[in-house]
Amino acid sequence: MEANLTAEKLIYYRLNAYIPYSLPKYRQIASGILIGVSNSLCAEFKIVKEMGSSEDKSEIVKVNVWEKGNNLTIYAIYNPPNNEPDFTSLHITSKTVMIGDFNAHSPKWGYKDTNAAGKELEDLLNTSILELIYDTDPPTYLHFNRAQTTPDLLLVSSDISTNTKRIILDDPGSGHKPVIAKITLTRQHNTGPIHKNFLELQKG
């Protein structure tokens, strides 16, 4: 999130063993999304919403990933501060992941207040099969005033929630701590012993 990449600059990025996809930045600096998908996976990338396309300023991309009979739908989201996001364009089904910088306030994930984005996210959780993966986790963002909050969130559909672990890494210097979604999936259409394969998603 907030990759600050134009379409022209993307050609200079070389991610070993990964295929890069991007939503180019809008006019402001804090914009743009960069996605890397392992070249061992079959994937489909789609831009769902760009900043500036409506009154809602959020950015959303969708990645469908297929591996060993499993299909995951992954939404990466950047919602800028003081914006009220519209999630009605999202198609939430089984094996769905939402990860990103939501800038959404709610006591459910450590804030003392609830803002407009937090209300929208709470409504989404109450009206869909999505579940928040959060359990008094450490804050993911350090403000300039030294306050610590958690704008970086992970939501998954209920069918994979018990097999999902949220891992927070050290801050690489951006102020945000990267969030890893580690999801254990059972191999589909397998007549032999059950094997497990792991999918790791990183927001940072």
Z-matrix of the N, CA and C atoms (Angstrom, degrees):
N
C 1 1.455
C 2 1.533 1 109.27
N 3 1.329 2 115.90 1 154.31
C 4 1.468 3 121.63 2 -178.43
C 5 1.531 4 110.43 3 52.10
N 6 1.342 5 116.17 4 46.09
C 7 1.470 6 120.84 5 -175.60
C 8 1.525 7 112.95 6 -72.49
N 9 1.348 8 117.06 7 -22.11
C 10 1.459 9 121.62 8 178.22
C 11 1.526 10 111.94 9 57.36
N 12 1.332 11 116.53 10 38.98
C 13 1.461 12 121.86 11 -179.28
C 14 1.526 13 110.79 12 -111.98
N 15 1.331 14 116.30 13 132.37
C 16 1.454 15 120.42 14 169.39
C 17 1.525 16 108.10 15 -85.96
N 18 1.328 17 116.54 16 166.30
C 19 1.459 18 120.21 17 178.61
C 20 1.521 19 110.66 18 -61.52
N 21 1.339 20 116.71 19 -33.83
C 22 1.461 21 121.06 20 -179.34
C 23 1.530 22 111.76 21 -68.62
N 24 1.331 23 116.70 22 -37.28
C 25 1.466 24 120.36 23 -177.74
C 26 1.527 25 113.05 24 -72.91
N 27 1.341 26 116.56 25 -21.04
C 28 1.464 27 119.14 26 -176.98
C 29 1.519 28 112.11 27 -61.22
N 30 1.337 29 117.99 28 -30.26
C 31 1.465 30 120.60 29 -177.08
C 32 1.521 31 111.76 30 -65.99
N 33 1.335 32 117.82 31 -17.62
C 34 1.459 33 120.59 32 -179.83
C 35 1.535 34 112.13 33 -85.95
N 36 1.345 35 116.84 34 -7.67
C 37 1.459 36 120.13 35 -179.65
C 38 1.526 37 109.71 36 -89.59
N 39 1.313 38 115.85 37 125.32
C 40 1.453 39 122.04 38 176.58
C 41 1.523 40 108.15 39 -121.63
N 42 1.312 41 117.13 40 108.59
C 43 1.456 42 122.36 41 -179.01
C 44 1.524 43 107.57 42 -105.26
N 45 1.316 44 117.04 43 106.94
C 46 1.454 45 120.86 44 -177.80
C 47 1.517 46 110.89 45 -56.04
N 48 1.325 47 116.44 46 127.09
C 49 1.461 48 124.56 47 177.42
C 50 1.523 49 112.95 48 68.64
N 51 1.334 50 118.17 49 11.25
C 52 1.460 51 121.20 50 178.67
C 53 1.529 52 110.19 51 -128.60
N 54 1.318 53 115.64 52 146.14
C 55 1.460 54 121.84 53 173.90
C 56 1.529 55 107.61 54 -99.23
N 57 1.345 56 117.99 55 120.73
C 58 1.471 57 119.39 56 -178.00
C 59 1.524 58 112.66 57 -85.62
N 60 1.330 59 115.09 58 141.10
C 61 1.460 60 122.98 59 171.85
C 62 1.525 61 106.63 60 -131.01
N 63 1.329 62 116.35 61 153.04
C 64 1.464 63 116.48 62 -179.78
C 65 1.519 64 112.64 63 -150.48
N 66 1.311 65 114.23 64 152.88
C 67 1.445 66 123.30 65 163.91
C 68 1.521 67 104.45 66 -104.36
N 69 1.352 68 119.16 67 110.93
C 70 1.464 69 120.64 68 -175.81
C 71 1.523 70 112.34 69 -60.84
N 72 1.317 71 115.21 70 152.86
C 73 1.463 72 119.75 71 -178.58
C 74 1.517 73 111.12 72 -65.64
N 75 1.317 74 114.59 73 153.34
C 76 1.453 75 121.41 74 173.82
C 77 1.525 76 107.37 75 -87.30
N 78 1.308 77 118.62 76 -165.92
C 79 1.467 78 120.83 77 -174.02
C 80 1.516 79 113.30 78 -65.97
N 81 1.338 80 116.51 79 -30.79
C 82 1.453 81 117.61 80 -179.43
C 83 1.533 82 109.48 81 -85.11
N 84 1.330 83 117.00 82 159.47
C 85 1.463 84 121.20 83 -174.83
C 86 1.519 85 111.46 84 -69.29
N 87 1.335 86 117.23 85 -43.34
C 88 1.463 87 120.54 86 -175.90
C 89 1.524 88 109.73 87 -77.48
N 90 1.326 89 116.01 88 75.71
C 91 1.452 90 120.37 89 -174.95
C 92 1.523 91 109.64 90 -160.66
N 93 1.321 92 116.09 91 164.95
C 94 1.459 93 121.54 92 176.82
C 95 1.516 94 112.90 93 95.90
N 96 1.333 95 116.55 94 146.80
C 97 1.461 96 122.89 95 179.09
C 98 1.514 97 108.91 96 -130.29
N 99 1.325 98 117.14 97 134.81
C 100 1.459 99 122.87 98 176.67
C 101 1.524 100 108.43 99 -118.12
N 102 1.334 101 116.39 100 128.49
C 103 1.458 102 123.06 101 -179.19
C 104 1.525 103 108.82 102 -121.25
N 105 1.326 104 116.65 103 136.97
C 106 1.460 105 120.90 104 172.44
C 107 1.519 106 109.00 105 -120.21
N 108 1.326 107 117.43 106 124.96
C 109 1.467 108 122.04 107 179.63
C 110 1.527 109 108.55 108 -115.20
N 111 1.323 110 115.96 109 129.77
C 112 1.458 111 120.28 110 179.09
C 113 1.521 112 110.20 111 -53.40
N 114 1.340 113 116.23 112 134.53
C 115 1.459 114 118.89 113 -178.56
C 116 1.526 115 112.97 114 -72.89
N 117 1.331 116 116.79 115 0.10
C 118 1.467 117 120.51 116 173.99
C 119 1.523 118 111.65 117 -87.38
N 120 1.341 119 116.50 118 -5.70
C 121 1.456 120 121.71 119 -178.24
C 122 1.521 121 111.25 120 -107.31
N 123 1.320 122 115.46 121 152.35
C 124 1.458 123 121.79 122 171.18
C 125 1.525 124 107.10 123 -92.36
N 126 1.330 125 116.47 124 126.17
C 127 1.468 126 119.37 125 -173.98
C 128 1.514 127 111.32 126 -142.86
N 129 1.333 128 114.72 127 155.52
C 130 1.460 129 122.54 128 176.44
C 131 1.522 130 107.49 129 -131.92
N 132 1.332 131 117.27 130 127.13
C 133 1.461 132 123.14 131 -176.20
C 134 1.522 133 109.78 132 -110.48
N 135 1.347 134 115.86 133 137.71
C 136 1.454 135 120.21 134 178.81
C 137 1.522 136 109.78 135 -143.73
N 138 1.319 137 116.33 136 135.51
C 139 1.471 138 121.25 137 172.30
C 140 1.526 139 107.83 138 -84.42
N 141 1.330 140 116.64 139 117.59
C 142 1.461 141 121.85 140 -178.69
C 143 1.523 142 110.85 141 -87.56
N 144 1.338 143 116.33 142 -42.30
C 145 1.454 144 120.35 143 -176.81
C 146 1.514 145 110.93 144 -152.21
N 147 1.324 146 116.55 145 133.09
C 148 1.460 147 122.43 146 178.05
C 149 1.522 148 110.39 147 -109.07
N 150 1.319 149 115.62 148 148.99
C 151 1.454 150 120.12 149 176.27
C 152 1.526 151 108.92 150 -63.39
N 153 1.319 152 117.17 151 134.25
C 154 1.454 153 120.41 152 179.54
C 155 1.513 154 113.85 153 95.47
N 156 1.357 155 116.87 154 -5.46
C 157 1.466 156 119.05 155 -179.36
C 158 1.527 157 112.53 156 -83.40
N 159 1.327 158 116.60 157 -12.81
C 160 1.465 159 121.11 158 179.12
C 161 1.520 160 108.73 159 -160.54
N 162 1.325 161 116.06 160 -177.02
C 163 1.467 162 119.62 161 178.03
C 164 1.523 163 110.89 162 -63.88
N 165 1.322 164 115.90 163 -32.90
C 166 1.463 165 121.71 164 174.71
C 167 1.530 166 108.51 165 -72.38
N 168 1.318 167 117.92 166 124.77
C 169 1.462 168 122.40 167 -174.06
C 170 1.530 169 114.01 168 -96.57
N 171 1.315 170 118.08 169 8.39
C 172 1.459 171 119.17 170 -178.48
C 173 1.527 172 111.19 171 -72.20
N 174 1.338 173 114.93 172 158.41
C 175 1.464 174 122.47 173 177.40
C 176 1.529 175 107.87 174 -119.14
N 177 1.336 176 116.57 175 134.30
C 178 1.457 177 120.95 176 -177.74
C 179 1.520 178 109.98 177 -139.02
N 180 1.326 179 116.80 178 131.03
C 181 1.453 180 121.43 179 170.83
C 182 1.522 181 108.87 180 -123.31
N 183 1.320 182 115.82 181 156.33
C 184 1.472 183 122.10 182 -177.82
C 185 1.523 184 108.68 183 -126.02
N 186 1.322 185 116.17 184 132.87
C 187 1.457 186 121.50 185 175.75
C 188 1.523 187 108.38 186 -125.98
N 189 1.326 188 116.03 187 120.72
C 190 1.460 189 120.71 188 170.85
C 191 1.520 190 107.81 189 -94.60
N 192 1.323 191 116.88 190 127.86
C 193 1.465 192 121.91 191 -177.78
C 194 1.525 193 109.00 192 -124.17
N 195 1.338 194 116.05 193 133.69
C 196 1.451 195 121.71 194 177.72
C 197 1.524 196 109.53 195 -117.43
N 198 1.328 197 115.67 196 132.00
C 199 1.460 198 120.24 197 174.67
C 200 1.521 199 110.08 198 -153.57
N 201 1.332 200 115.85 199 123.80
C 202 1.470 201 122.42 200 173.80
C 203 1.528 202 112.26 201 51.05
N 204 1.316 203 115.51 202 45.79
C 205 1.457 204 119.89 203 176.93
C 206 1.507 205 115.01 204 85.67
N 207 1.322 206 117.87 205 -6.12
C 208 1.465 207 121.84 206 178.79
C 209 1.523 208 110.70 207 -100.64
N 210 1.324 209 115.80 208 138.66
C 211 1.457 210 121.93 209 174.93
C 212 1.520 211 108.54 210 -121.00
N 213 1.337 212 116.61 211 118.40
C 214 1.458 213 122.00 212 176.48
C 215 1.518 214 109.55 213 -109.57
N 216 1.330 215 115.10 214 137.02
C 217 1.459 216 121.54 215 172.42
C 218 1.516 217 107.75 216 -104.63
N 219 1.329 218 116.02 217 120.44
C 220 1.464 219 121.39 218 -175.31
C 221 1.527 220 109.47 219 -118.19
N 222 1.325 221 116.05 220 123.81
C 223 1.458 222 121.52 221 173.92
C 224 1.524 223 108.54 222 -105.81
N 225 1.324 224 116.92 223 123.20
C 226 1.464 225 122.07 224 172.71
C 227 1.531 226 107.06 225 -103.93
N 228 1.333 227 116.01 226 130.51
C 229 1.458 228 120.90 227 -169.35
C 230 1.529 229 110.88 228 -131.65
N 231 1.337 230 115.23 229 135.44
C 232 1.468 231 120.13 230 167.04
C 233 1.517 232 107.20 231 -123.22
N 234 1.326 233 115.68 232 119.12
C 235 1.460 234 121.97 233 176.77
C 236 1.519 235 107.93 234 -114.05
N 237 1.341 236 119.02 235 112.16
C 238 1.465 237 120.40 236 -177.15
C 239 1.522 238 112.11 237 -67.58
N 240 1.327 239 117.23 238 160.36
C 241 1.465 240 120.37 239 179.26
C 242 1.531 241 112.08 240 -57.90
N 243 1.317 242 115.30 241 149.20
C 244 1.473 243 123.06 242 176.27
C 245 1.526 244 113.25 243 61.99
N 246 1.334 245 116.32 244 26.49
C 247 1.458 246 120.67 245 177.21
C 248 1.530 247 109.36 246 -114.26
N 249 1.325 248 115.82 247 144.06
C 250 1.461 249 120.84 248 175.48
C 251 1.529 250 108.31 249 -102.57
N 252 1.326 251 118.63 250 104.03
C 253 1.471 252 120.74 251 -174.42
C 254 1.527 253 112.28 252 -74.71
N 255 1.329 254 114.83 253 152.84
C 256 1.459 255 121.69 254 176.54
C 257 1.534 256 107.05 255 -113.64
N 258 1.335 257 116.86 256 112.57
C 259 1.457 258 121.47 257 -177.61
C 260 1.526 259 113.19 258 -98.38
N 261 1.326 260 118.31 259 9.84
C 262 1.468 261 120.66 260 -174.34
C 263 1.531 262 112.27 261 -68.39
N 264 1.325 263 118.91 262 -19.38
C 265 1.471 264 120.80 263 -179.63
C 266 1.526 265 112.75 264 -81.78
N 267 1.333 266 117.44 265 -6.90
C 268 1.458 267 120.99 266 -178.06
C 269 1.530 268 110.17 267 -82.33
N 270 1.322 269 115.64 268 138.41
C 271 1.463 270 121.64 269 178.67
C 272 1.521 271 107.75 270 -106.48
N 273 1.322 272 116.06 271 100.23
C 274 1.462 273 121.27 272 -174.37
C 275 1.525 274 109.58 273 -93.07
N 276 1.328 275 116.47 274 116.74
C 277 1.458 276 122.25 275 177.59
C 278 1.529 277 108.17 276 -130.85
N 279 1.320 278 116.70 277 -168.77
C 280 1.461 279 120.01 278 175.88
C 281 1.520 280 110.00 279 -63.99
N 282 1.331 281 116.07 280 156.51
C 283 1.468 282 123.89 281 -179.43
C 284 1.534 283 111.43 282 51.41
N 285 1.340 284 114.81 283 50.30
C 286 1.460 285 121.45 284 177.40
C 287 1.527 286 109.83 285 -113.15
N 288 1.335 287 115.75 286 138.24
C 289 1.458 288 123.11 287 179.98
C 290 1.525 289 108.85 288 -125.59
N 291 1.344 290 116.22 289 135.17
C 292 1.465 291 121.42 290 170.58
C 293 1.517 292 107.20 291 -122.65
N 294 1.329 293 116.16 292 126.36
C 295 1.459 294 120.23 293 -178.80
C 296 1.522 295 108.38 294 -142.57
N 297 1.333 296 116.36 295 141.56
C 298 1.454 297 117.10 296 179.42
C 299 1.516 298 113.76 297 163.19
N 300 1.327 299 113.25 298 -173.51
C 301 1.462 300 122.85 299 177.60
C 302 1.524 301 106.35 300 -99.37
N 303 1.344 302 116.13 301 101.97
C 304 1.458 303 121.20 302 -172.93
C 305 1.528 304 112.77 303 -92.52
N 306 1.327 305 117.96 304 -19.80
C 307 1.468 306 121.09 305 -173.94
C 308 1.529 307 110.52 306 47.18
N 309 1.321 308 115.02 307 41.24
C 310 1.463 309 121.70 308 -177.68
C 311 1.520 310 109.52 309 -108.75
N 312 1.324 311 116.52 310 127.86
C 313 1.466 312 121.69 311 -179.46
C 314 1.524 313 110.57 312 -98.14
N 315 1.324 314 116.57 313 133.35
C 316 1.458 315 121.97 314 172.59
C 317 1.523 316 108.99 315 -164.58
N 318 1.337 317 117.96 316 141.45
C 319 1.470 318 120.15 317 174.89
C 320 1.531 319 112.28 318 -59.53
N 321 1.337 320 117.61 319 -18.84
C 322 1.470 321 120.80 320 -179.51
C 323 1.522 322 111.80 321 -65.27
N 324 1.344 323 116.98 322 -23.39
C 325 1.468 324 119.69 323 176.81
C 326 1.536 325 111.54 324 -130.94
N 327 1.329 326 114.80 325 40.46
C 328 1.452 327 119.92 326 165.10
C 329 1.505 328 118.72 327 98.24
N 330 1.340 329 119.26 328 -3.31
C 331 1.460 330 120.83 329 178.95
C 332 1.533 331 110.43 330 -87.55
N 333 1.322 332 115.93 331 159.96
C 334 1.457 333 120.97 332 176.93
C 335 1.521 334 111.93 333 -89.55
N 336 1.352 335 116.75 334 -15.43
C 337 1.458 336 120.63 335 -177.68
C 338 1.525 337 109.57 336 -129.52
N 339 1.340 338 115.41 337 176.13
C 340 1.461 339 122.41 338 174.69
C 341 1.518 340 108.43 339 -126.54
N 342 1.332 341 117.69 340 123.05
C 343 1.461 342 120.66 341 177.41
C 344 1.531 343 109.42 342 -102.03
N 345 1.340 344 116.68 343 -176.06
C 346 1.469 345 120.77 344 -176.22
C 347 1.525 346 111.51 345 -61.62
N 348 1.339 347 116.94 346 -41.43
C 349 1.466 348 120.26 347 179.06
C 350 1.527 349 110.92 348 -66.02
N 351 1.322 350 116.49 349 -38.40
C 352 1.453 351 120.47 350 177.83
C 353 1.514 352 112.09 351 -63.85
N 354 1.340 353 116.22 352 -39.61
C 355 1.465 354 120.51 353 177.41
C 356 1.524 355 110.67 354 -63.39
N 357 1.333 356 117.41 355 -43.06
C 358 1.462 357 120.50 356 178.74
C 359 1.524 358 111.47 357 -63.20
N 360 1.329 359 115.97 358 -39.69
C 361 1.465 360 119.63 359 -179.63
C 362 1.531 361 110.72 360 -69.66
N 363 1.318 362 116.89 361 -39.59
C 364 1.468 363 120.19 362 175.73
C 365 1.525 364 110.66 363 -61.25
N 366 1.339 365 116.92 364 -42.14
C 367 1.465 366 120.72 365 178.47
C 368 1.526 367 110.95 366 -62.62
N 369 1.333 368 116.85 367 -39.49
C 370 1.463 369 120.66 368 178.53
C 371 1.521 370 110.64 369 -63.75
N 372 1.325 371 116.74 370 -42.25
C 373 1.461 372 120.72 371 178.76
C 374 1.531 373 111.55 372 -65.42
N 375 1.323 374 116.56 373 -33.22
C 376 1.468 375 120.63 374 -177.91
C 377 1.523 376 113.20 375 -80.69
N 378 1.324 377 118.38 376 -16.97
C 379 1.470 378 121.17 377 -173.89
C 380 1.519 379 113.51 378 -119.78
N 381 1.322 380 118.14 379 9.01
C 382 1.466 381 121.08 380 -179.45
C 383 1.525 382 109.37 381 -137.47
N 384 1.317 383 116.11 382 -179.55
C 385 1.466 384 120.96 383 178.69
C 386 1.521 385 111.67 384 -88.98
N 387 1.322 386 117.50 385 8.10
C 388 1.458 387 120.70 386 178.97
C 389 1.525 388 110.98 387 -74.00
N 390 1.317 389 115.53 388 145.28
C 391 1.461 390 122.08 389 174.93
C 392 1.523 391 109.22 390 -128.89
N 393 1.320 392 115.70 391 142.47
C 394 1.461 393 121.64 392 178.41
C 395 1.524 394 109.13 393 -81.45
N 396 1.334 395 116.21 394 128.50
C 397 1.462 396 121.03 395 175.67
C 398 1.526 397 107.14 396 -95.67
N 399 1.308 398 115.74 397 94.74
C 400 1.469 399 121.88 398 -175.53
C 401 1.517 400 108.39 399 -161.73
N 402 1.316 401 116.43 400 134.66
C 403 1.465 402 120.82 401 179.19
C 404 1.523 403 108.69 402 -149.77
N 405 1.326 404 115.77 403 78.08
C 406 1.476 405 122.33 404 -176.07
C 407 1.527 406 111.28 405 46.64
N 408 1.330 407 115.87 406 42.22
C 409 1.462 408 120.88 407 178.23
C 410 1.522 409 110.60 408 -65.69
N 411 1.327 410 117.67 409 159.67
C 412 1.470 411 119.31 410 176.39
C 413 1.528 412 110.84 411 -65.00
N 414 1.342 413 118.35 412 149.55
C 415 1.466 414 121.38 413 178.49
C 416 1.525 415 111.16 414 -58.02
N 417 1.327 416 116.05 415 149.83
C 418 1.466 417 120.65 416 -177.93
C 419 1.527 418 113.46 417 -104.40
N 420 1.342 419 117.49 418 -6.77
C 421 1.466 420 119.09 419 -175.99
C 422 1.525 421 110.47 420 -137.32
N 423 1.329 422 116.06 421 135.16
C 424 1.461 423 122.57 422 176.45
C 425 1.517 424 108.69 423 -109.02
N 426 1.336 425 117.03 424 115.91
C 427 1.463 426 122.10 425 179.64
C 428 1.532 427 110.21 426 -76.06
N 429 1.331 428 115.10 427 162.62
C 430 1.464 429 120.43 428 178.47
C 431 1.523 430 111.54 429 -62.14
N 432 1.343 431 116.11 430 -24.83
C 433 1.475 432 120.00 431 179.21
C 434 1.527 433 111.86 432 -89.23
N 435 1.349 434 116.27 433 9.95
C 436 1.471 435 125.44 434 176.76
C 437 1.531 436 113.12 435 78.93
N 438 1.334 437 117.23 436 0.06
C 439 1.466 438 119.02 437 174.77
C 440 1.526 439 109.13 438 -70.30
N 441 1.323 440 116.72 439 147.31
C 442 1.465 441 121.72 440 -178.72
C 443 1.528 442 109.75 441 -119.79
N 444 1.339 443 115.50 442 130.52
C 445 1.463 444 121.14 443 -177.83
C 446 1.537 445 109.42 444 -137.81
N 447 1.337 446 114.81 445 178.24
C 448 1.461 447 119.96 446 -178.67
C 449 1.530 448 110.32 447 -128.97
N 450 1.339 449 117.28 448 79.90
C 451 1.471 450 119.88 449 175.93
C 452 1.525 451 112.48 450 -81.44
N 453 1.339 452 117.05 451 -15.08
C 454 1.464 453 122.40 452 -174.22
C 455 1.527 454 109.22 453 -95.81
N 456 1.331 455 116.04 454 111.84
C 457 1.456 456 120.90 455 -169.51
C 458 1.528 457 112.32 456 -124.38
N 459 1.323 458 114.65 457 160.56
C 460 1.457 459 122.74 458 178.43
C 461 1.522 460 108.92 459 -131.30
N 462 1.328 461 116.38 460 125.55
C 463 1.454 462 122.94 461 175.25
C 464 1.526 463 108.27 462 -126.30
N 465 1.325 464 116.74 463 141.01
C 466 1.463 465 120.59 464 176.76
C 467 1.516 466 109.27 465 -138.25
N 468 1.326 467 116.47 466 158.21
C 469 1.456 468 120.45 467 177.31
C 470 1.520 469 110.21 468 -67.16
N 471 1.318 470 116.05 469 153.56
C 472 1.461 471 121.03 470 -170.98
C 473 1.526 472 113.30 471 -62.52
N 474 1.343 473 118.00 472 -24.98
C 475 1.459 474 120.21 473 -177.90
C 476 1.526 475 113.03 474 -70.53
N 477 1.335 476 117.42 475 -18.11
C 478 1.465 477 119.95 476 179.36
C 479 1.528 478 112.45 477 -120.14
N 480 1.327 479 117.55 478 5.94
C 481 1.469 480 120.24 479 -174.55
C 482 1.528 481 112.20 480 -64.46
N 483 1.332 482 117.34 481 -39.84
C 484 1.464 483 119.24 482 -178.32
C 485 1.530 484 112.07 483 -72.74
N 486 1.331 485 116.46 484 -16.00
C 487 1.466 486 121.10 485 179.27
C 488 1.528 487 112.08 486 -101.94
N 489 1.329 488 116.42 487 13.39
C 490 1.463 489 121.33 488 -177.27
C 491 1.521 490 110.76 489 -113.58
N 492 1.310 491 115.27 490 133.28
C 493 1.463 492 121.29 491 176.49
C 494 1.527 493 109.11 492 -122.37
N 495 1.325 494 115.58 493 133.29
C 496 1.471 495 121.39 494 178.19
C 497 1.521 496 108.82 495 -98.58
N 498 1.333 497 115.58 496 123.53
C 499 1.462 498 121.98 497 -178.12
C 500 1.525 499 108.45 498 -119.75
N 501 1.324 500 116.90 499 130.50
C 502 1.465 501 121.73 500 179.96
C 503 1.521 502 108.83 501 -110.15
N 504 1.330 503 115.69 502 125.18
C 505 1.454 504 121.61 503 -178.79
C 506 1.526 505 110.38 504 -93.66
N 507 1.321 506 116.71 505 173.22
C 508 1.459 507 121.61 506 176.48
C 509 1.525 508 110.23 507 -69.94
N 510 1.318 509 115.84 508 151.75
C 511 1.462 510 122.23 509 178.28
C 512 1.529 511 109.69 510 -64.29
N 513 1.349 512 118.50 511 122.57
C 514 1.462 513 120.51 512 179.07
C 515 1.523 514 113.36 513 -79.90
N 516 1.341 515 116.94 514 -1.76
C 517 1.462 516 120.54 515 179.09
C 518 1.516 517 113.29 516 123.55
N 519 1.335 518 117.59 517 0.30
C 520 1.463 519 121.46 518 -178.41
C 521 1.514 520 112.94 519 -91.52
N 522 1.341 521 116.72 520 -12.20
C 523 1.458 522 120.67 521 -172.94
C 524 1.511 523 111.65 522 97.45
N 525 1.346 524 116.88 523 -24.50
C 526 1.462 525 122.50 524 177.10
C 527 1.517 526 110.22 525 -101.69
N 528 1.328 527 116.68 526 135.97
C 529 1.453 528 120.82 527 172.96
C 530 1.531 529 108.66 528 -86.81
N 531 1.334 530 118.06 529 128.51
C 532 1.469 531 119.85 530 179.14
C 533 1.530 532 111.44 531 -61.29
N 534 1.322 533 115.43 532 142.78
C 535 1.456 534 122.35 533 178.52
C 536 1.522 535 109.02 534 -111.95
N 537 1.329 536 116.23 535 127.28
C 538 1.456 537 122.59 536 178.09
C 539 1.528 538 108.71 537 -106.41
N 540 1.324 539 116.46 538 131.80
C 541 1.464 540 121.42 539 170.65
C 542 1.523 541 106.76 540 -104.04
N 543 1.322 542 115.99 541 112.81
C 544 1.460 543 120.29 542 178.66
C 545 1.523 544 108.05 543 -104.90
N 546 1.330 545 115.97 544 113.69
C 547 1.455 546 121.87 545 -172.63
C 548 1.522 547 109.32 546 -118.22
N 549 1.324 548 116.13 547 124.89
C 550 1.457 549 121.96 548 178.37
C 551 1.522 550 108.80 549 -97.16
N 552 1.339 551 116.17 550 120.08
C 553 1.458 552 121.22 551 -177.53
C 554 1.516 553 110.39 552 -116.94
N 555 1.323 554 116.26 553 140.26
C 556 1.453 555 120.93 554 175.29
C 557 1.517 556 109.27 555 -81.22
N 558 1.314 557 115.95 556 132.14
C 559 1.461 558 119.60 557 178.98
C 560 1.511 559 109.89 558 -61.12
N 561 1.334 560 116.27 559 134.16
C 562 1.456 561 122.13 560 -178.09
C 563 1.526 562 111.35 561 -90.26
N 564 1.342 563 116.61 562 153.51
C 565 1.466 564 123.71 563 175.53
C 566 1.523 565 111.03 564 55.19
N 567 1.321 566 116.46 565 46.74
C 568 1.458 567 121.27 566 -177.78
C 569 1.522 568 109.11 567 -115.60
N 570 1.343 569 117.21 568 119.92
C 571 1.456 570 120.51 569 -177.24
C 572 1.516 571 112.34 570 -90.32
N 573 1.330 572 117.47 571 -10.59
C 574 1.445 573 121.52 572 179.87
C 575 1.506 574 111.00 573 -95.64
N 576 1.344 575 116.98 574 -159.81
C 577 1.466 576 120.83 575 178.19
C 578 1.520 577 111.09 576 -58.74
N 579 1.329 578 116.72 577 146.73
C 580 1.459 579 121.18 578 179.95
C 581 1.519 580 109.55 579 -72.40
N 582 1.333 581 115.65 580 129.43
C 583 1.449 582 121.91 581 175.66
C 584 1.524 583 107.93 582 -113.36
N 585 1.284 584 115.77 583 161.45
C 586 1.459 585 120.97 584 177.50
C 587 1.512 586 108.56 585 -118.60
N 588 1.319 587 115.44 586 141.54
C 589 1.454 588 119.15 587 172.36
C 590 1.511 589 107.95 588 -127.63
N 591 1.324 590 116.15 589 148.06
C 592 1.446 591 121.99 590 -172.48
C 593 1.525 592 110.61 591 -111.73
N 594 1.306 593 116.48 592 137.70
C 595 1.458 594 122.53 593 174.68
C 596 1.509 595 107.38 594 -119.08
N 597 1.323 596 116.19 595 124.67
C 598 1.465 597 120.06 596 179.19
C 599 1.510 598 109.66 597 -113.24
N 600 1.328 599 116.80 598 129.67
C 601 1.445 600 123.93 599 179.24
C 602 1.518 601 107.77 600 -120.27
N 603 1.305 602 115.37 601 135.62
C 604 1.458 603 118.53 602 -176.72
C 605 1.512 604 110.24 603 -123.09
N 606 1.309 605 115.28 604 132.42
C 607 1.459 606 122.44 605 170.57
C 608 1.510 607 107.09 606 -110.34
N 609 1.307 608 118.73 607 124.09
C 610 1.444 609 120.71 608 -179.80
C 611 1.495 610 111.67 609 178.37
